Amino acid sequence: MRDTIITAYAKKRELKYYAVSFAIAFLLNVLSVVIYHTQWKELYTQLGTVFELSLVIYLLLVVIRVVVILVAKALGKDLCKKAKEARPEL
């Protein structure tokens, strides 16, 4: 069985995607506080829900990315060409 190595580049990329997902979830929480005129302490009391929502958003982004890659491969396009040229070890 081959060992799989996850590069630092891939880890940083996924961390950026999750950070964006968390920011979107947090902004949705702020928006709900403003719209429903609730107390601002809900920004930290609902942090667990924000983490859960950010995971759901991240997983949706993963599904979208996989679908885009599969469609591109079906059409014969190489989406990773630019990344492979910048990082020859990929």
Summary of the structure (lengths in Angstrom):
residues: 90
radius of gyration: 18.1
end to end distance: 19.3
largest distance: 56.2
contacts: 182
relative contact order: 0.09
helix: 74%
strand: 0%
